[in-house]
Amino acid sequence: MSEMGKLLVFIGLVLAAAGAFLWLGAGKGWLGRLPGDIVYRKGNFTFYFPIITSLLISLLLTLILWLFRR
């Protein structure tokens, strides 16, 4: 199998494990409720944008992929 194929399989397994981890309820207390996440409520309308959570996940994925490329 080519290197690209191995990398895609590995990334798929990591994503599946992370999805299962979150699906089972781990992280419900803090994930998406970090300081800096934007929540706007008015009446029956709620706008939610987890900007800090998105930045944290992006940083972690960047670090993991950087370590695997070394």
N, C-alpha and C positions, 0 to 999 in steps of 0.2 A: 504494500500500500504506500502511496506517496506521502510525503511529509504533510502536504496540505490536507489530505484525507484524514490522517491521524489527528491533526489539529482540530478539524471540524468535529470528529467523533468525540474528542476530549471536551471541547467547548459544549457540545450537546449534552454530555453526561453531567458536566458542572451545572449547566442551566437546569437540567431536570432535577438534580439534587437540591439546588437552591429553591426551585419551585415547590418541591415536596416539603422542604423545611418550612417554607412560609405557609403552605397550605395546611400543614398540621397545627398551625397556630403559633409557632415560634416567632417572636419578634412583634407580636401584636401590641405589646405595651409601648414600644418606642419607635418602631418603624413607621414613618409618616407623621410622627408627632414631635419632631425635633424643633428646637427654637429656630425660627427663620422660615418655617413652612407657612405658607399663606392660606388662611381659611377666612372666607367672607360669607357670613350668613345674614340673610334678610328675608324674613317671612318664611315661605316654604322653599326658598332658593338657597343653595349652598354652592359656592365656588371653592374648590380646593386645589392648590398647586404646591406639591411637596418639593420645593426648589432645593432646600438643604439636603433632604434625603436623596434627591437625584444626584447632586454634586458628590455626596459621600459614596454612593454606589459607583459612580463614574470613576472616582479616585481609586476605589478598591479594585475595580476591574482593570484599570490602567496599570496599577502596581502589579497585579497578578500576571497580566500579559507581558509586562516588561520583564518580570522575573523568569518567565518561561522562554523568552526570546534570548536571554543571556546564555 
